[in-house]
Amino acid sequence: MRFRVLGTVRAYGEDGSPIALSERRRALLAALLARAGQVVPADRLTDLLWPESPPADPAGSLHSQMSRLRRALPGVRIDTAPPGYLLRIDADEIDSGRFDRLVTAARDRADAGDLLAEALDLWQGPAYAEFADTEIARLEAIRLEEARLHTAEAWHRALLAAGQPDRALPELEAFVAAHPLREQARDTLMRTLYALGRHADALECYRQYADRLADELGLEPSAAIQATRLHVLRQQLPGAAPPVAPLSALQARYLAVPGGRTIAAASLGDGPPLIALPGWVSSIDVVASGRDPRSSLLQRLVGHAAVTVYDRYGTGLSRGPTGSLRTDAGLATSVAELAVVAEQAGARVNLLAVSEAGPVAVALAAARPDLVERLIFFGTYASGPATFRRPELNNALVTMVRAHWGLGSKLFAGLFRPDATDDAARHLAEVLRDSADREVAAEYLAAAYDIDVSDQLSRVRQPALVLHYRGDRVIPFAGARQLAAGLPDARLIALDGPYHLPDVADLDRVVAAIDGFLREGTISPGPEG
């Protein structure tokens, strides 16, 4: 028996003929397929089948529906396994399993293009179709959709590498038009146009991307695709795209931190030493790829300072064997990690604390003035309880991230860029999910809401620069006021806009302020909050 979820959910008999199922039993099948090999709780299945008016005997009614589904699918094992039901199925019996197998098999294969094309041909519509938004199937549908997009990009790269740019172009242009913010696809399109002799079109493709990236994400193109543009201008671009280098020019090294753990750090640039603290969750390779909301700022700062980035334990390249924290996510642990990174510099360092990193920078500056020269705060705070004043909302957000990381990441993406398009929100959500798993993200988020270093502000004697958007919806502007009022030597620059992190339109001003602050102790003129 075969099952399809890459499109409308369907079951097929051994002879390939479709098996007729009622809408309710198709919903039941979709839920079991989405969690194949796992026990699906009966109460969640009941909520799925009768969302508004459950039957008088929910358990009996669900058992009846399950019995009918079993009769319709002879030979398929649907076991009763407290507290619910378990579908036992071989991966090749479901088209999503065959898709995953083909994509895995294509890695490092000479015939990768053919295998990837076969995988993509399995798709006949959105994964799980009308059931994609149900609670049980939603996360699997999101996973499959992201896998489809990555596979499509890999297929186009394979065609270009095989010397078939003419075959790749029509579908690649359509893909980029549908997903205009996916940089790998854009880079491949530029290379494909170049290989076909259309150099001007390749440059126009870059210009459109740069404009869209600025408008929708407030970012600049990454150094990698900027290099592609430069090669096109010089007519020195090879026809095939090189392998994706996850760390680009950043070379990760591992540092031992208290507790017998290690964290990844990487440095780039020349000038005053500047440590860019991770915010909520981060990943060095995501930052280096230009996808992180901080990437454009850090890329610019590399021209003015020796920038060091690191991944706090459990995130990015600092993930443990299972990706989980297995340790305290609180202030002391984070400060200890930062101290180790600072000690490696061999001189007093400057700290750039963005988003949730403010309290960690304050605590280290207060406790270890021998390590810290100056502080720069962007979109951050000192006291969680005084900044995030709705504990019930905070708890709900932590619960959502822990239970539904796909939905939680999209929600926060919308807060980062309130005017973001669906594609922009998807981009930002993927950045968060690529940086940490749900448990780690939830633990660090909960710690961010509770942390409070306001009593340490008066002990920080180093000069501080505080920048913050007045309309920030992730960390309210009140956080900037806390820092500016409590730090003995601080100046506040208020930026107009609803953003959380630097928008491309403000990068010149922000970088000039930071550069002047680092090098001369002066700040370029700007309005104060």
C-alpha positions in Angstrom: 0.0 0.0 0.0 1.2 3.5 -0.8 0.4 6.9 0.7 0.7 10.4 -0.6 1.1 13.5 1.5 3.1 15.7 -1.0 -0.2 17.1 -2.2 -3.7 16.0 -1.4 -3.5 13.2 1.2 -4.4 9.9 -0.4 -4.1 6.1 0.1 -3.5 3.7 -2.8 -3.9 0.0 -3.0 -1.3 -2.5 -4.2 -2.6 -2.1 -7.8 -2.2 1.7 -7.6 -5.9 2.4 -7.4 -7.0 5.1 -5.0 -8.8 4.1 -1.8 -12.0 6.1 -1.1 -12.0 7.6 2.4 -14.4 10.1 4.0 -13.1 13.5 4.8 -12.9 12.7 8.5 -11.0 9.5 8.0 -8.6 11.3 5.6 -7.9 13.8 8.4 -7.3 10.9 10.8 -4.9 9.3 8.2 -3.1 12.6 7.7 -2.5 13.0 11.4 -1.1 9.4 11.7 1.1 9.8 8.7 2.5 13.1 10.0 3.6 11.3 13.2 4.3 7.9 11.7 6.2 5.8 14.2 5.1 8.0 17.1 2.1 7.7 19.4 -0.5 10.3 18.6 -2.5 11.1 21.8 -6.2 10.3 21.5 -7.3 13.6 22.9 -5.5 15.4 20.1 -7.1 13.2 17.5 -10.5 13.9 19.0 -9.9 17.7 18.8 -8.9 17.2 15.2 -12.0 15.3 14.2 -14.5 17.3 16.3 -13.0 20.7 16.9 -16.2 22.5 18.0 -18.7 19.9 19.2 -17.1 16.7 20.6 -19.3 13.7 20.8 -20.8 12.5 24.1 -18.4 9.6 24.1 -15.2 10.9 22.6 -13.1 7.8 23.2 -15.8 5.5 21.7 -16.4 7.7 18.7 -12.6 7.9 18.0 -12.3 4.1 18.4 -15.2 3.7 15.9 -13.5 6.0 13.3 -10.2 4.2 13.8 -11.8 0.8 13.2 -13.3 2.0 10.0 -9.9 3.4 8.9 -8.3 0.0 9.6 -10.9 -1.8 7.6 -10.3 0.6 4.7 -6.6 0.0 4.8 -6.1 -3.8 5.1 -2.6 -4.8 6.0 -1.7 -1.4 7.5 -0.7 -1.6 11.2 -2.5 1.0 13.4 -1.8 0.0 16.9 -3.5 1.1 20.1 -0.7 2.4 22.2 -1.6 4.5 25.3 -2.3 7.3 25.4 -3.4 7.1 21.7 -2.6 5.3 18.4 0.5 4.5 16.5 0.9 4.0 12.7 3.7 1.6 11.8 4.8 2.1 8.2 8.0 1.7 6.1 9.5 5.0 4.9 9.1 4.0 1.2 5.4 3.4 1.6 4.9 7.2 1.9 6.0 9.6 -0.8 7.6 12.0 1.8 9.8 9.1 2.9 10.9 8.4 -0.7 11.5 12.1 -1.1 13.8 12.2 1.9 15.7 9.1 0.7 16.3 10.4 -2.8 17.6 13.8 -1.4 20.0 12.0 0.9 21.2 9.7 -1.8 21.9 12.7 -4.1 24.6 14.0 -1.9 28.1 13.8 -3.5 26.7 11.8 -6.4 27.6 12.5 -10.0 24.0 11.9 -11.0 22.7 14.2 -8.3 20.6 16.2 -10.8 18.6 13.1 -11.8 18.0 12.0 -8.3 16.9 15.5 -7.2 14.6 15.8 -10.2 13.0 12.4 -9.3 12.5 13.7 -5.7 10.8 16.9 -6.9 8.6 15.0 -9.3 6.9 13.4 -6.3 5.3 16.7 -5.3 1.8 17.3 -6.6 0.9 20.2 -4.3 1.6 21.6 -0.9 2.5 19.0 1.7 -0.6 17.7 3.5 -2.7 20.1 1.5 -5.9 21.0 3.4 -4.5 19.4 6.6 -1.3 21.4 6.6 -2.7 23.9 9.2 -3.9 21.3 11.6 -2.1 21.1 14.9 -0.8 17.6 14.4 0.4 17.9 10.8 1.6 21.5 10.8 5.2 21.0 11.8 5.8 18.1 9.4 4.2 20.2 6.6 6.6 23.0 7.4 9.6 20.7 7.4 8.7 19.2 4.1 8.1 22.5 2.4 11.5 23.8 3.6 13.1 20.6 2.3 11.4 21.0 -1.1 12.8 24.6 -1.4 16.3 23.5 -0.5 16.0 20.6 -2.9 14.9 22.8 -5.8 17.9 25.1 -5.2 20.2 22.1 -5.1 18.7 20.8 -8.4 19.4 24.1 -10.2 22.9 24.2 -8.9 23.5 20.6 -10.1 22.2 21.5 -13.6 24.6 24.5 -13.8 27.5 22.3 -12.5 26.6 19.8 -15.3 26.9 22.5 -17.9 23.1 22.7 -18.6 22.3 26.4 -17.8 19.7 26.5 -20.6 17.8 23.7 -19.0 17.9 25.3 -15.6 16.9 28.8 -16.5 13.1 28.7 -17.1 12.2 27.0 -13.8 15.0 28.8 -11.9 13.6 32.2 -12.9 10.1 31.1 -11.8 11.6 29.9 -8.5 13.3 33.2 -7.8 10.2 35.1 -8.7 8.2 33.0 -6.2 10.9 33.2 -3.5 12.8 36.5 -4.1 14.7 36.5 -0.8 16.4 33.1 -1.1 20.0 34.1 -1.7 21.3 30.7 -2.9 18.7 30.6 -5.6 19.5 34.2 -6.6 23.2 33.5 -6.7 22.6 30.5 -8.9 20.4 32.5 -11.2 23.1 35.1 -11.6 25.6 32.4 -12.5 23.2 30.8 -14.9 22.5 34.1 -16.7 26.3 34.7 -16.9 26.9 31.2 -18.3 24.4 32.0 -21.1 26.2 35.3 -21.9 23.5 37.5 -20.3 25.9 39.5 -18.1 23.7 42.6 -17.9 20.7 40.5 -16.8 22.9 38.9 -14.1 23.7 42.4 -12.7 20.1 43.4 -12.9 19.2 40.3 -11.0 21.5 41.4 -8.2 20.2 44.9 -8.2 16.6 43.7 -7.8 17.7 41.4 -4.9 19.6 44.2 -3.1 16.5 46.5 -3.4 14.1 43.9 -2.1 16.4 42.8 0.7 16.7 46.4 1.9 12.9 47.0 1.7 11.7 43.8 3.3 14.4 42.7 5.7 16.5 45.9 6.2 19.6 43.9 5.2 22.4 44.2 2.6 23.4 41.3 0.4 25.9 39.0 1.9 29.6 39.2 1.1 29.3 36.0 -0.9 26.7 37.3 -3.4 28.5 40.6 -3.5 31.6 38.7 -4.6 29.5 37.0 -7.3 28.4 40.4 -8.6 32.0 41.6 -8.7 33.1 38.6 -10.7 30.3 39.3 -13.2 31.5 42.9 -13.5 35.0 41.7 -14.2 33.8 38.8 -16.4 35.7 36.4 -14.3 32.8 34.2 -13.0 33.2 30.4 -13.4 30.1 28.7 -14.9 29.5 26.4 -12.0 28.7 27.6 -8.5 31.3 26.7 -5.9 30.3 24.6 -2.9 28.5 26.6 -0.2 31.1 27.5 2.5 29.0 27.6 5.7 31.6 29.8 7.5 32.7 31.9 4.6 35.7 33.9 5.8 34.9 33.3 9.5 36.9 30.5 10.9 35.4 28.9 14.0 37.5 27.8 16.9 36.4 26.1 20.1 36.9 27.5 23.6 36.6 25.6 26.9 34.2 27.2 29.3 33.2 26.4 32.9 31.2 23.2 33.3 33.3 21.1 31.0 31.6 22.5 27.9 32.9 24.1 24.7 31.6 27.0 22.6 32.4 28.1 19.1 33.9 31.5 18.4 35.2 33.2 15.2 36.9 36.5 14.4 37.4 38.7 11.4 38.7 42.2 10.6 41.2 44.6 12.1 41.0 47.4 14.5 39.7 47.8 18.1 38.6 44.4 19.5 34.8 44.1 19.4 32.9 41.2 20.7 29.4 40.9 19.3 27.4 39.0 21.9 24.8 36.5 20.7 21.2 37.7 21.4 18.5 35.2 21.9 19.8 32.4 19.7 22.4 32.6 17.0 24.7 30.6 14.7 28.1 31.6 13.4 27.4 30.0 10.0 24.0 31.7 9.6 25.7 35.1 10.5 28.5 34.4 8.0 26.0 33.5 5.3 24.4 37.0 5.5 21.0 35.6 6.6 21.0 36.7 10.3 19.3 40.1 10.9 22.6 41.3 12.4 24.7 40.2 9.4 24.7 43.5 7.5 25.8 45.5 10.6 28.6 43.0 11.5 29.7 42.9 7.8 30.1 46.7 7.9 31.8 46.7 11.3 34.5 44.3 10.1 35.9 47.2 8.2 36.3 49.2 11.4 37.1 46.7 14.1 38.4 43.2 14.9 35.0 41.6 15.3 34.5 38.3 17.3 31.2 36.4 17.3 30.4 33.3 19.3 27.5 30.9 19.8 26.3 30.5 23.4 26.2 26.9 24.5 23.4 24.9 22.9 23.1 27.1 19.8 24.6 27.2 16.4 28.0 25.6 16.3 28.1 25.3 20.1 25.3 22.7 20.2 25.9 19.7 22.4 25.6 16.1 21.3 21.8 16.3 21.3 21.4 20.0 20.9 20.1 20.5 24.4 21.5 22.8 27.0 22.0 20.3 29.9 23.0 23.3 32.0 21.7 26.5 33.5 20.5 29.1 30.8 20.7 31.9 33.3 22.9 34.9 33.7 26.0 33.4 35.5 26.5 30.8 32.7 26.3 33.4 30.0 28.6 35.8 31.7 31.2 33.0 32.3 31.1 32.2 28.5 31.6 35.9 27.6 34.5 36.2 30.0 36.3 33.3 28.3 35.8 34.9 24.9 37.0 38.3 26.2 40.1 36.8 27.9 41.2 35.3 24.5 41.6 38.9 23.0 44.7 39.7 25.1 43.5 43.2 25.7 40.4 45.0 27.0 37.6 44.5 24.6 34.5 46.5 23.5 31.2 44.8 23.8 28.3 45.0 21.2 25.2 43.8 23.0 22.2 43.3 20.7 18.7 42.2 21.6 18.6 40.0 24.7 22.4 40.3 25.3 22.3 43.6 27.2 22.1 42.1 30.8 25.1 39.8 30.0 27.3 42.8 28.9 26.3 44.8 31.9 27.1 42.0 34.3 30.5 41.4 32.8 31.4 45.1 32.7 30.4 45.5 36.4 32.3 42.4 37.6 35.3 42.5 35.3 36.3 46.1 34.4 39.8 44.7 33.6 38.2 43.0 30.5 35.9 45.6 29.2 36.8 49.0 27.5 33.5 50.3 26.2 29.9 49.1 25.7 27.5 49.4 22.8 23.9 48.5 23.3 21.4 48.1 20.4 17.8 47.2 21.0 18.3 45.7 24.5 17.6 46.3 28.2 18.7 45.8 31.8 15.7 44.4 33.6 13.4 41.8 32.1 10.5 42.2 34.6 10.5 46.0 34.0 10.7 45.7 30.2 8.3 42.7 29.6 5.4 43.6 31.9 3.0 40.9 31.0 4.1 37.6 32.6 1.1 35.7 31.2 2.1 36.7 27.7 5.8 35.8 28.4 4.8 32.4 29.6 2.6 31.8 26.6 5.4 32.7 24.2 7.8 30.4 25.9 5.2 27.6 25.8 4.6 28.2 22.1 8.3 28.1 21.2 8.7 24.9 23.2 5.7 23.2 21.7 5.5 24.7 18.2 8.9 26.1 17.2 7.8 26.5 13.7 4.9 28.8 14.7 6.9 30.5 17.4 9.7 31.4 15.1 7.2 32.9 12.6 5.6 34.9 15.3 8.9 36.4 16.4 9.9 37.0 12.8 6.8 39.2 12.4 7.8 41.2 15.5 11.4 41.7 14.1 9.9 43.2 10.9 6.3 44.2 11.5 5.9 45.0 7.8 7.5 41.8 6.6 6.0 39.9 3.7 5.3 36.2 4.0 8.6 35.4 2.3 10.5 37.7 4.6 8.8 36.2 7.7 9.7 32.7 6.4 13.3 33.8 5.9 13.6 35.2 9.5 11.8 32.2 11.0 14.2 29.8 9.3 17.2 31.8 10.7 15.9 31.2 14.2 15.2 27.5 13.7 18.6 27.0 12.1 20.2 28.6 15.2 18.7 26.4 17.9 16.2 23.7 18.6 13.0 24.4 20.4 14.1 23.4 23.9 17.2 25.5 23.8 15.3 28.5 22.4 12.5 28.1 25.0 15.0 28.0 27.9 16.9 31.1 26.8 13.7 33.0 26.1 12.4 32.2 29.6 15.7 33.4 31.1 15.6 36.6 29.1 12.2 37.5 30.6 13.4 37.0 34.2 16.9 38.4 34.1 17.5 41.7 35.9 20.8 43.5 36.3 19.4 47.0 37.0 21.1 47.0 40.4 24.5 46.6 38.7 24.2 49.5 36.3 25.7 52.1 38.7 28.9 49.9 39.0 29.6 50.1 35.2 32.1 52.9 34.8 32.9 52.3 31.2 31.5 54.6 28.5 28.4 53.3 26.9 26.5 54.0 23.6 22.8 53.0 23.6 20.9 52.8 20.3 17.2 51.7 20.0 14.3 52.0 17.7 11.4 53.9 19.3 8.8 51.5 17.8 10.7 48.2 18.7 8.1 45.5 19.3 10.5 42.8 20.5 12.2 44.8 23.3 10.3 48.1 24.0 12.1 51.4 24.0 11.8 51.4 27.7 14.8 49.1 27.8 17.0 51.8 26.3 15.8 54.3 28.9 16.7 51.9 31.6 20.3 51.7 30.3 20.7 55.4 29.6 19.3 56.4 33.0 21.2 53.8 35.0 24.7 53.8 33.4 26.9 56.6 34.8 28.5 57.4 31.4 26.0 56.7 28.6 24.4 58.5 25.6 21.2 57.4 24.0 20.6 57.7 20.2 16.9 57.0 19.4 16.1 55.8 15.9 12.7 56.2 14.3 11.0 53.0 13.0 9.2 49.9 14.1 12.3 47.7 13.9 14.3 45.6 16.4 17.6 45.4 14.7 19.4 47.9 12.3 17.6 48.6 9.1 19.7 49.0 6.0 18.5 52.6 5.7 20.1 53.4 9.0 23.3 51.4 8.6 25.5 54.4 7.6 24.4 56.4 10.7 24.7 53.4 13.1 28.1 52.3 11.8 29.4 55.9 12.0 28.2 56.3 15.5 29.8 53.0 16.6 33.1 53.7 14.7 33.5 57.1 16.2 32.7 55.8 19.7 35.2 53.0 19.5 38.1 55.0 18.0 37.8 58.4 19.5 35.2 58.3 22.2 33.1 60.6 20.1 29.7 60.0 18.6 28.4 61.5 15.4 25.5 63.9 16.0 22.1 62.5 16.3 18.9 63.1 18.3 18.8 61.8 21.8 15.9 59.9 23.4 
